[in-house]
């Protein structure tokens, strides 16, 4: 369930970022979702975990925008719920590494 929530959040972010590219066949995000659900599809989709973490802080807006600009189909981000019920984007259990 957690992975599905992360995937859907990433697709929502991608759809929001690409909403200006609507065409007859729908938004880019709608086409990606369609490919994911099509068992006969032979299309390779590119997914980027934590965005462009080599050039930007991972899970940051700059990292996410960078991979969108590169043409990635899916941006996977790490959503977590804090003990006081705040939704944050962070891969680790603590902030020590980052």
OpenMM code with the backbone's topology and positions (N, CA, C; nanometers):
from openmm import Vec3, app, unit

residues = "UNK UNK UNK UNK UNK UNK UNK UNK UNK UNK UNK UNK UNK UNK UNK UNK UNK UNK UNK UNK UNK UNK UNK UNK UNK UNK UNK UNK UNK UNK UNK UNK UNK UNK UNK UNK UNK UNK UNK UNK UNK UNK UNK UNK UNK UNK UNK UNK UNK UNK UNK UNK UNK UNK UNK UNK UNK UNK UNK UNK UNK UNK UNK UNK UNK UNK UNK UNK UNK UNK UNK UNK UNK UNK UNK UNK UNK UNK UNK UNK UNK UNK UNK UNK UNK UNK UNK UNK UNK UNK UNK UNK UNK UNK UNK UNK UNK UNK".split()
positions = [
    Vec3(0.0826, -0.1198, 0.0000),
    Vec3(0.0000, 0.0000, 0.0000),
    Vec3(0.0865, 0.1255, 0.0000),
    Vec3(0.1965, 0.1228, 0.0800),
    Vec3(0.2855, 0.2381, 0.0876),
    Vec3(0.3485, 0.2662, -0.0489),
    Vec3(0.3918, 0.1611, -0.1202),
    Vec3(0.4527, 0.1801, -0.2512),
    Vec3(0.3518, 0.2362, -0.3505),
    Vec3(0.2275, 0.1926, -0.3416),
    Vec3(0.1229, 0.2444, -0.4294),
    Vec3(0.1001, 0.3925, -0.4022),
    Vec3(0.0972, 0.4309, -0.2753),
    Vec3(0.0798, 0.5711, -0.2388),
    Vec3(0.1947, 0.6548, -0.2933),
    Vec3(0.3157, 0.6041, -0.2826),
    Vec3(0.4324, 0.6757, -0.3338),
    Vec3(0.4233, 0.6889, -0.4855),
    Vec3(0.3890, 0.5808, -0.5535),
    Vec3(0.3770, 0.5843, -0.6991),
    Vec3(0.2699, 0.6836, -0.7424),
    Vec3(0.1548, 0.6787, -0.6782),
    Vec3(0.0466, 0.7698, -0.7144),
    Vec3(0.0832, 0.9150, -0.6867),
    Vec3(0.1553, 0.9392, -0.5782),
    Vec3(0.1989, 1.0754, -0.5474),
    Vec3(0.2960, 1.1257, -0.6528),
    Vec3(0.3873, 1.0384, -0.6939),
    Vec3(0.4816, 1.0758, -0.7985),
    Vec3(0.4119, 1.1040, -0.9299),
    Vec3(0.3146, 1.0223, -0.9639),
    Vec3(0.2395, 1.0441, -1.0873),
    Vec3(0.1580, 1.1726, -1.0800),
    Vec3(0.1037, 1.2014, -0.9629),
    Vec3(0.0290, 1.3259, -0.9459),
    Vec3(0.1213, 1.4455, -0.9652),
    Vec3(0.2411, 1.4370, -0.9080),
    Vec3(0.3375, 1.5453, -0.9256),
    Vec3(0.3760, 1.5592, -1.0724),
    Vec3(0.3977, 1.4479, -1.1391),
    Vec3(0.4323, 1.4503, -1.2806),
    Vec3(0.3175, 1.5089, -1.3627),
    Vec3(0.1955, 1.4696, -1.3305),
    Vec3(0.0791, 1.5218, -1.4033),
    Vec3(0.0670, 1.6723, -1.3819),
    Vec3(0.0901, 1.7174, -1.2605),
    Vec3(0.0826, 1.8600, -1.2318),
    Vec3(0.1891, 1.9353, -1.3105),
    Vec3(0.3088, 1.8791, -1.3178),
    Vec3(0.4182, 1.9451, -1.3883),
    Vec3(0.3994, 1.9439, -1.5388),
    Vec3(0.3302, 1.8434, -1.5897),
    Vec3(0.3172, 1.8271, -1.7345),
    Vec3(0.1774, 1.8578, -1.7845),
    Vec3(0.0948, 1.9213, -1.7037),
    Vec3(-0.0445, 1.9411, -1.7438),
    Vec3(-0.0583, 2.0315, -1.8654),
    Vec3(0.0442, 2.1099, -1.8964),
    Vec3(0.0363, 2.1975, -2.0120),
    Vec3(0.0562, 2.1238, -2.1434),
    Vec3(0.0900, 1.9936, -2.1394),
    Vec3(0.1170, 1.9180, -2.2615),
    Vec3(0.0004, 1.8278, -2.2985),
    Vec3(-0.1216, 1.8676, -2.2648),
    Vec3(-0.2380, 1.7849, -2.2956),
    Vec3(-0.2562, 1.7712, -2.4459),
    Vec3(-0.3011, 1.6545, -2.4872),
    Vec3(-0.3289, 1.6307, -2.6285),
    Vec3(-0.4557, 1.5484, -2.6379),
    Vec3(-0.4852, 1.5008, -2.7572),
    Vec3(-0.6054, 1.4210, -2.7790),
    Vec3(-0.6041, 1.2959, -2.6921),
    Vec3(-0.4863, 1.2354, -2.6735),
    Vec3(-0.4774, 1.1108, -2.5972),
    Vec3(-0.4602, 1.1337, -2.4477),
    Vec3(-0.4731, 1.2557, -2.3981),
    Vec3(-0.4636, 1.2836, -2.2558),
    Vec3(-0.3276, 1.3395, -2.2180),
    Vec3(-0.3108, 1.3638, -2.0893),
    Vec3(-0.1848, 1.4185, -2.0407),
    Vec3(-0.0762, 1.3110, -2.0449),
    Vec3(0.0450, 1.3562, -2.0321),
    Vec3(0.1578, 1.2623, -2.0296),
    Vec3(0.1417, 1.1629, -1.9144),
    Vec3(0.0996, 1.2131, -1.7987),
    Vec3(0.0805, 1.1251, -1.6835),
    Vec3(-0.0266, 1.0200, -1.7112),
    Vec3(-0.1341, 1.0600, -1.7785),
    Vec3(-0.2394, 0.9633, -1.8124),
    Vec3(-0.1867, 0.8564, -1.9076),
    Vec3(-0.1000, 0.8965, -2.0006),
    Vec3(-0.0429, 0.7981, -2.0926),
    Vec3(0.0504, 0.7018, -2.0194),
    Vec3(0.1273, 0.7516, -1.9229),
    Vec3(0.2162, 0.6649, -1.8444),
    Vec3(0.1340, 0.5653, -1.7636),
    Vec3(0.0298, 0.6130, -1.6991),
    Vec3(-0.0569, 0.5232, -1.6203),
    Vec3(-0.1192, 0.4178, -1.7112),
    Vec3(-0.1604, 0.4581, -1.8304),
    Vec3(-0.2177, 0.3638, -1.9259),
    Vec3(-0.1168, 0.2556, -1.9630),
    Vec3(0.0084, 0.2947, -1.9849),
    Vec3(0.1131, 0.1965, -2.0172),
    Vec3(0.1369, 0.1002, -1.9010),
    Vec3(0.1354, 0.1516, -1.7791),
    Vec3(0.1569, 0.0672, -1.6609),
    Vec3(0.0486, -0.0399, -1.6513),
    Vec3(-0.0745, -0.0028, -1.6840),
    Vec3(-0.1874, -0.0949, -1.6709),
    Vec3(-0.2117, -0.1820, -1.7945),
    Vec3(-0.1305, -0.1658, -1.8977),
    Vec3(-0.1474, -0.2429, -2.0209),
    Vec3(-0.0505, -0.3618, -2.0218),
    Vec3(-0.1000, -0.4836, -1.9928),
    Vec3(-0.0105, -0.5991, -1.9870),
    Vec3(0.0533, -0.6334, -2.1211),
    Vec3(-0.0031, -0.5857, -2.2298),
    Vec3(0.0544, -0.6174, -2.3611),
    Vec3(0.1547, -0.5111, -2.4072),
    Vec3(0.1739, -0.4073, -2.3269),
    Vec3(0.2660, -0.3004, -2.3657),
    Vec3(0.4106, -0.3503, -2.3627),
    Vec3(0.4877, -0.3102, -2.4610),
    Vec3(0.6302, -0.3442, -2.4613),
    Vec3(0.7146, -0.2187, -2.4432),
    Vec3(0.6515, -0.1099, -2.4013),
    Vec3(0.7218, 0.0166, -2.3805),
    Vec3(0.8016, 0.0109, -2.2506),
    Vec3(0.9228, 0.0615, -2.2555),
    Vec3(1.0066, 0.0722, -2.1362),
    Vec3(0.9839, 0.2108, -2.0761),
    Vec3(0.9456, 0.2144, -1.9498),
    Vec3(0.9250, 0.3400, -1.8800),
    Vec3(1.0450, 0.3673, -1.7902),
    Vec3(1.0877, 0.4915, -1.7855),
    Vec3(1.2021, 0.5298, -1.7036),
    Vec3(1.1511, 0.5877, -1.5725),
    Vec3(1.1950, 0.5274, -1.4614),
    Vec3(1.1573, 0.5754, -1.3285),
    Vec3(1.2827, 0.6224, -1.2560),
    Vec3(1.2718, 0.7349, -1.1895),
    Vec3(1.3855, 0.7910, -1.1167),
    Vec3(1.3518, 0.7955, -0.9682),
    Vec3(1.4310, 0.7241, -0.8893),
    Vec3(1.4102, 0.7171, -0.7453),
    Vec3(1.4761, 0.8368, -0.6783),
    Vec3(1.4005, 0.9151, -0.6079),
    Vec3(1.4450, 1.0337, -0.5358),
    Vec3(1.4869, 1.1477, -0.6281),
    Vec3(1.4450, 1.1411, -0.7526),
    Vec3(1.4784, 1.2473, -0.8473),
    Vec3(1.6231, 1.2394, -0.8926),
    Vec3(1.6770, 1.3510, -0.9354),
    Vec3(1.8160, 1.3603, -0.9827),
    Vec3(1.9066, 1.3840, -0.8627),
    Vec3(1.9210, 1.2815, -0.7787),
    Vec3(1.9941, 1.2960, -0.6529),
    Vec3(2.1444, 1.3097, -0.6723),
    Vec3(2.1945, 1.2858, -0.7926),
    Vec3(2.3384, 1.3047, -0.8158),
    Vec3(2.3731, 1.4525, -0.8314),
    Vec3(2.2788, 1.5325, -0.8777),
    Vec3(2.3056, 1.6740, -0.9028),
    Vec3(2.2312, 1.7686, -0.8092),
    Vec3(2.1329, 1.7172, -0.7385),
    Vec3(2.0506, 1.7990, -0.6487),
    Vec3(2.0244, 1.7196, -0.5208),
    Vec3(1.9868, 1.7865, -0.4130),
    Vec3(1.9504, 1.7109, -0.2925),
    Vec3(1.8341, 1.6156, -0.3232),
    Vec3(1.8458, 1.4911, -0.2809),
    Vec3(1.7432, 1.3919, -0.3119),
    Vec3(1.6076, 1.4346, -0.2586),
    Vec3(1.5046, 1.3982, -0.3337),
    Vec3(1.3656, 1.4290, -0.2996),
    Vec3(1.3342, 1.5781, -0.2987),
    Vec3(1.4258, 1.6623, -0.3462),
    Vec3(1.3986, 1.8064, -0.3487),
    Vec3(1.3220, 1.8417, -0.4762),
    Vec3(1.2592, 1.9587, -0.4766),
    Vec3(1.1889, 2.0031, -0.5963),
    Vec3(1.2841, 2.0159, -0.7147),
    Vec3(1.4071, 2.0644, -0.6890),
    Vec3(1.5049, 2.0773, -0.7970),
    Vec3(1.5389, 1.9408, -0.8560),
    Vec3(1.5536, 1.8388, -0.7721),
    Vec3(1.5852, 1.7038, -0.8194),
    Vec3(1.4695, 1.6461, -0.9001),
    Vec3(1.3483, 1.6721, -0.8571),
    Vec3(1.2298, 1.6220, -0.9270),
    Vec3(1.2123, 1.6941, -1.0605),
    Vec3(1.2260, 1.8259, -1.0589),
    Vec3(1.2134, 1.9025, -1.1830),
    Vec3(1.3221, 1.8652, -1.2833),
    Vec3(1.4414, 1.8326, -1.2342),
    Vec3(1.5522, 1.7953, -1.3223),
    Vec3(1.5212, 1.6684, -1.4011),
    Vec3(1.4690, 1.5638, -1.3332),
    Vec3(1.4395, 1.4402, -1.4061),
    Vec3(1.3173, 1.4551, -1.4968),
    Vec3(1.2260, 1.5417, -1.4597),
    Vec3(1.1139, 1.5702, -1.5494),
    Vec3(1.1679, 1.6344, -1.6759),
    Vec3(1.2609, 1.7277, -1.6588),
    Vec3(1.3237, 1.7915, -1.7731),
    Vec3(1.4024, 1.6946, -1.8595),
    Vec3(1.4562, 1.5894, -1.7979),
    Vec3(1.5307, 1.4865, -1.8712),
    Vec3(1.4379, 1.3932, -1.9483),
    Vec3(1.3082, 1.3991, -1.9166),
    Vec3(1.2122, 1.3151, -1.9862),
    Vec3(1.1743, 1.1875, -1.9135),
    Vec3(1.2048, 1.1791, -1.7839),
    Vec3(1.1670, 1.0595, -1.7072),
    Vec3(1.0157, 1.0429, -1.7089),
    Vec3(0.9721, 0.9169, -1.7104),
    Vec3(0.8282, 0.8886, -1.7108),
    Vec3(0.7696, 0.8900, -1.5706),
    Vec3(0.8487, 0.8463, -1.4728),
    Vec3(0.8005, 0.8329, -1.3351),
    Vec3(0.9062, 0.8891, -1.2411),
    Vec3(0.8632, 0.9669, -1.1436),
    Vec3(0.9517, 1.0128, -1.0377),
    Vec3(0.9013, 0.9507, -0.9086),
    Vec3(0.9849, 0.8684, -0.8491),
    Vec3(0.9459, 0.8064, -0.7222),
    Vec3(1.0037, 0.8884, -0.6090),
    Vec3(0.9186, 0.9295, -0.5170),
    Vec3(0.9639, 1.0043, -0.4007),
    Vec3(0.9290, 0.9247, -0.2755),
    Vec3(0.9954, 0.9574, -0.1672),
    Vec3(0.9780, 0.8839, -0.0416),
    Vec3(0.8919, 0.9641, 0.0544),
    Vec3(0.7667, 0.9254, 0.0653),
    Vec3(0.6753, 0.9905, 0.1584),
    Vec3(0.6774, 0.9176, 0.2915),
    Vec3(0.6747, 0.9952, 0.3970),
    Vec3(0.6699, 0.9363, 0.5316),
    Vec3(0.5754, 1.0200, 0.6168),
    Vec3(0.5156, 0.9547, 0.7124),
    Vec3(0.4268, 1.0220, 0.8059),
    Vec3(0.4995, 1.0338, 0.9393),
    Vec3(0.5160, 1.1560, 0.9885),
    Vec3(0.5846, 1.1761, 1.1153),
    Vec3(0.4950, 1.1333, 1.2309),
    Vec3(0.5534, 1.1258, 1.3491),
    Vec3(0.4752, 1.0831, 1.4652),
    Vec3(0.3629, 1.1802, 1.4991),
    Vec3(0.3750, 1.3058, 1.4537),
    Vec3(0.2679, 1.4022, 1.4765),
    Vec3(0.1794, 1.4200, 1.3522),
    Vec3(0.1802, 1.3170, 1.2641),
    Vec3(0.0918, 1.3074, 1.1476),
    Vec3(0.1152, 1.4144, 1.0406),
    Vec3(0.2409, 1.4502, 1.0206),
    Vec3(0.2767, 1.5422, 0.9137),
    Vec3(0.3408, 1.4602, 0.8023),
    Vec3(0.2964, 1.4827, 0.6797),
    Vec3(0.3521, 1.4117, 0.5651),
    Vec3(0.4787, 1.4829, 0.5203),
    Vec3(0.5906, 1.4089, 0.5138),
    Vec3(0.7186, 1.4653, 0.4717),
    Vec3(0.7765, 1.3805, 0.3599),
    Vec3(0.8696, 1.4385, 0.2858),
    Vec3(0.9397, 1.3669, 0.1799),
    Vec3(1.0822, 1.3449, 0.2296),
    Vec3(1.1135, 1.2216, 0.2683),
    Vec3(1.2456, 1.1888, 0.3208),
    Vec3(1.2671, 1.0384, 0.3083),
    Vec3(1.3853, 0.9992, 0.2607),
    Vec3(1.4139, 0.8579, 0.2401),
    Vec3(1.4501, 0.7862, 0.3709),
    Vec3(1.5255, 0.8506, 0.4550),
    Vec3(1.5779, 0.7873, 0.5767),
    Vec3(1.4833, 0.8061, 0.6948),
    Vec3(1.5099, 0.7257, 0.7990),
    Vec3(1.4315, 0.7385, 0.9206),
    Vec3(1.4729, 0.8625, 1.0019),
    Vec3(1.5961, 0.9107, 0.9804),
    Vec3(1.6451, 1.0303, 1.0485),
    Vec3(1.7037, 1.1261, 0.9438),
    Vec3(1.7387, 1.2459, 0.9876),
    Vec3(1.7985, 1.3443, 0.8976),
    Vec3(1.9509, 1.3418, 0.9015),
    Vec3(2.0102, 1.2501, 0.9758),
    Vec3(2.1544, 1.2484, 0.9967),
    Vec3(2.2338, 1.2420, 0.8661),
    Vec3(2.1982, 1.1567, 0.7735),
    Vec3(2.2745, 1.1398, 0.6497),
    Vec3(2.2586, 1.2598, 0.5582),
    Vec3(2.1400, 1.3161, 0.5557),
    Vec3(2.1141, 1.4257, 0.4630),
    Vec3(2.1256, 1.5611, 0.5305),
] * unit.nanometer
topology = app.Topology()
chain = topology.addChain("A")
for resn in residues:
    res = topology.addResidue(resn, chain)
    for name in ("N", "CA", "C"):
        topology.addAtom(name, app.Element.getBySymbol(name[0]), res)
